[in-house]
Amino acid sequence: MSERQAFIANIAKKLGRPTPTSVEPIKLKFPLYRLDSQEERIDKFMKMYEAMGGKAVQASAAKEAAQALREWFGESPQWLNPNSIVVWNELPTMARACLEELGWPARSYADLPAPERNAIMDKMELGITGADFGIAQSGSLVLKSSAKRGRAVSLVPIRHLAFIPASFLRDSLDQVLDELMGTDIPAAIEIISGPSRTSDIEMDLSIGVHGPVEVYCILMLD
């Protein structure tokens, strides 16, 4: 009898039960969160994203997205300079058109010189990315990393702005995981649910300790 078997036999004896010789798998059944329509999915995502502390708008064109950024940050934010905005190299077309509409300069993360990258990133005020999925149930964004989609863009700057097509919304996390399993899974996947927050120190809620203080989302209508 192995140590493991002896351990289990001892517990069974103390419980007055026979020693189990096999384990039957437990089948778990739970209701899956599902929505009835795309309109309901969009509405739920927008409400949950804002409930988690973010700001979100729907836009069908770059001009609408640019207007949202004006309302959030102003026509010319005080923090705006040539080194204050960093973006993914693989950025949605609407995002780049929006920056052109505003005339805001931005630097692509993968193009930053490696020896200076950390120092440059420390000064960034706004990181702009796309997103691979949005989860309506929790208002979360799911981002897959790659060489042209640096994780630092959504983690280091004080503010994070994501552009995501409405067609990328899913009802719940299980749907996202099912789809991810059928793809080449990258080294890192981020699931972002609102601004960074922690209560590790004396149970005092702190915002922005491990990531952005502010998060924004442009939901691109198809």
C-alpha positions as CSV (number, residue, x, y, z in Angstrom):
1,M,0.0,0.0,0.0
2,S,1.4,3.4,-1.0
3,E,1.6,6.3,1.4
4,R,-1.3,7.9,-0.5
5,Q,-3.5,4.8,-0.2
6,A,-2.6,4.5,3.5
7,F,-3.5,8.2,4.1
8,I,-6.9,7.7,2.4
9,A,-7.6,4.5,4.2
10,N,-6.9,6.2,7.6
11,I,-9.3,9.0,6.8
12,A,-12.0,6.4,5.7
13,K,-11.5,4.5,8.9
14,K,-11.9,7.5,11.1
15,L,-15.1,8.4,9.2
16,G,-16.4,4.9,9.6
17,R,-16.5,4.4,5.8
18,P,-15.0,1.7,3.5
19,T,-11.8,2.7,1.8
20,P,-12.7,3.9,-1.8
21,T,-11.1,1.9,-4.6
22,S,-12.1,4.3,-7.4
23,V,-13.3,7.8,-7.9
24,E,-16.4,8.6,-10.0
25,P,-16.1,11.9,-11.9
26,I,-18.4,14.6,-10.8
27,K,-20.5,16.1,-13.5
28,L,-21.1,19.7,-13.0
29,K,-24.1,21.4,-14.5
30,F,-24.6,25.2,-14.3
31,P,-26.7,27.6,-16.3
32,L,-24.8,29.3,-19.1
33,Y,-25.2,33.1,-19.3
34,R,-26.7,33.8,-22.7
35,L,-28.3,36.9,-24.3
36,D,-30.9,36.9,-27.0
37,S,-29.6,39.5,-29.4
38,Q,-26.7,41.7,-30.5
39,E,-28.5,44.8,-29.3
40,E,-28.9,43.3,-25.8
41,R,-25.3,42.2,-25.9
42,I,-24.1,45.7,-26.7
43,D,-26.3,47.3,-24.1
44,K,-25.2,44.9,-21.4
45,F,-21.5,45.4,-22.2
46,M,-21.8,49.2,-22.1
47,K,-23.5,49.1,-18.8
48,M,-21.1,46.7,-17.2
49,Y,-18.0,48.4,-18.6
50,E,-19.1,51.6,-16.9
51,A,-20.2,49.8,-13.8
52,M,-16.6,48.6,-13.5
53,G,-15.4,52.2,-13.5
54,G,-14.7,52.7,-17.2
55,K,-16.1,55.1,-19.8
56,A,-17.5,53.8,-23.1
57,V,-19.2,55.1,-26.2
58,Q,-20.4,53.6,-29.5
59,A,-19.1,55.0,-32.7
60,S,-19.7,54.2,-36.4
61,A,-17.0,56.5,-37.8
62,A,-13.7,58.1,-36.8
63,K,-15.3,61.5,-36.4
64,E,-17.6,60.2,-33.7
65,A,-14.8,58.5,-31.9
66,A,-12.7,61.7,-32.1
67,Q,-15.6,63.7,-30.6
68,A,-15.7,61.2,-27.7
69,L,-12.0,61.7,-27.1
70,R,-12.5,65.5,-27.1
71,E,-15.2,65.1,-24.5
72,W,-13.1,62.9,-22.3
73,F,-9.7,64.6,-22.6
74,G,-10.3,68.0,-24.2
75,E,-9.3,69.4,-27.6
76,S,-5.7,69.6,-26.5
77,P,-5.0,67.8,-23.2
78,Q,-2.4,69.3,-20.9
79,W,-0.5,66.1,-21.0
80,L,-0.3,65.9,-24.8
81,N,3.2,65.9,-26.3
82,P,5.1,63.8,-28.9
83,N,5.9,61.2,-26.2
84,S,2.6,60.9,-24.3
85,I,0.6,58.5,-26.5
86,V,1.7,54.9,-27.3
87,V,-0.2,52.5,-29.5
88,W,-0.1,48.9,-30.7
89,N,1.5,48.5,-34.1
90,E,-1.5,46.4,-35.0
91,L,-4.2,49.1,-34.4
92,P,-7.8,49.2,-35.7
93,T,-8.2,51.5,-38.7
94,M,-10.7,53.7,-36.9
95,A,-8.2,54.3,-34.1
96,R,-5.5,55.6,-36.4
97,A,-8.1,57.7,-38.3
98,C,-9.3,59.1,-35.0
99,L,-5.7,60.2,-34.0
100,E,-5.3,61.8,-37.5
101,E,-8.6,63.6,-37.1
102,L,-7.4,65.1,-33.7
103,G,-3.9,65.7,-34.9
104,W,-2.5,63.9,-31.9
105,P,1.0,62.3,-32.3
106,A,1.5,58.7,-31.2
107,R,4.4,56.3,-31.1
108,S,4.1,52.6,-31.9
109,Y,5.4,50.3,-29.1
110,A,7.3,47.8,-31.2
111,D,9.1,50.7,-32.9
112,L,10.5,52.2,-29.7
113,P,14.2,51.7,-29.4
114,A,14.8,48.8,-27.0
115,P,17.5,50.5,-24.8
116,E,15.2,53.5,-24.2
117,R,11.8,51.7,-24.2
118,N,11.3,51.5,-20.4
119,A,12.2,55.1,-19.9
120,I,9.9,56.3,-22.7
121,M,7.0,54.2,-21.5
122,D,7.3,55.6,-18.0
123,K,6.3,59.0,-19.4
124,M,3.4,57.8,-21.5
125,E,0.0,59.2,-20.5
126,L,-2.3,57.2,-22.8
127,G,-2.0,53.7,-24.3
128,I,-4.3,52.8,-27.2
129,T,-5.0,49.2,-28.2
130,G,-7.5,47.1,-30.0
131,A,-9.2,44.1,-28.3
132,D,-9.9,40.5,-29.3
133,F,-13.0,40.0,-27.3
134,G,-15.4,41.9,-25.1
135,I,-17.4,40.1,-22.4
136,A,-20.9,41.4,-21.9
137,Q,-21.6,39.7,-18.6
138,S,-18.6,41.4,-16.8
139,G,-17.8,44.4,-19.1
140,S,-14.3,43.0,-19.6
141,L,-11.9,43.3,-22.5
142,V,-9.7,40.4,-23.6
143,L,-6.4,41.2,-25.3
144,K,-3.9,38.8,-26.8
145,S,-0.3,39.8,-26.8
146,S,2.3,39.5,-29.6
147,A,5.4,41.3,-30.8
148,K,3.2,44.0,-32.4
149,R,0.8,44.1,-29.5
150,G,2.9,44.9,-26.5
151,R,1.2,44.3,-23.1
152,A,2.9,47.4,-21.7
153,V,0.6,49.6,-23.9
154,S,-2.4,48.7,-21.8
155,L,-0.6,48.3,-18.5
156,V,1.9,51.1,-18.1
157,P,0.3,54.4,-19.1
158,I,-2.1,56.2,-16.7
159,R,-4.9,55.9,-19.2
160,H,-5.9,53.0,-21.4
161,L,-8.2,53.4,-24.5
162,A,-9.4,50.3,-26.4
163,F,-11.1,50.1,-29.7
164,I,-13.2,47.0,-30.2
165,P,-15.7,46.0,-33.0
166,A,-19.2,45.2,-31.7
167,S,-19.0,41.9,-33.5
168,F,-16.2,40.9,-31.1
169,L,-18.6,40.9,-28.1
170,R,-19.4,37.6,-26.4
171,D,-21.9,36.9,-23.7
172,S,-19.6,35.3,-21.2
173,L,-16.1,34.1,-20.4
174,D,-16.8,30.5,-21.4
175,Q,-17.5,31.5,-25.0
176,V,-14.3,33.4,-25.1
177,L,-12.3,30.5,-23.7
178,D,-13.9,28.1,-26.2
179,E,-12.8,30.3,-29.1
180,L,-9.3,30.8,-27.7
181,M,-8.8,27.1,-27.5
182,G,-9.2,26.8,-31.2
183,T,-6.4,29.3,-31.9
184,D,-2.7,29.7,-31.4
185,I,-2.6,30.8,-27.8
186,P,0.0,33.6,-27.1
187,A,2.3,33.8,-24.2
188,A,0.0,36.2,-22.4
189,I,-3.7,37.1,-22.5
190,E,-5.1,40.0,-20.6
191,I,-8.6,40.1,-19.2
192,I,-9.2,43.8,-18.2
193,S,-12.2,44.6,-16.0
194,G,-12.1,48.3,-15.2
195,P,-9.2,50.4,-13.8
196,S,-6.4,48.6,-11.8
197,R,-7.5,48.2,-8.2
198,T,-6.2,46.4,-5.1
199,S,-7.0,46.2,-1.4
200,D,-4.0,44.2,-0.4
201,I,-2.7,46.9,2.0
202,E,-4.8,47.2,5.1
203,M,-7.9,46.5,3.1
204,D,-7.8,50.0,1.7
205,L,-9.0,50.2,-1.9
206,S,-6.3,51.8,-4.1
207,I,-6.8,52.6,-7.8
208,G,-3.9,52.4,-10.4
209,V,-1.4,50.4,-8.4
210,H,-0.9,47.7,-10.9
211,G,-2.1,49.4,-14.1
212,P,-4.1,52.3,-15.5
213,V,-6.1,54.7,-13.3
214,E,-8.6,55.4,-16.1
215,V,-9.9,53.1,-18.8
216,Y,-11.9,54.0,-21.9
217,C,-13.6,52.0,-24.7
218,I,-14.8,52.9,-28.2
219,L,-17.3,50.2,-29.3
220,M,-17.1,50.3,-33.1
221,L,-20.4,49.6,-34.7
222,D,-20.4,47.3,-37.7
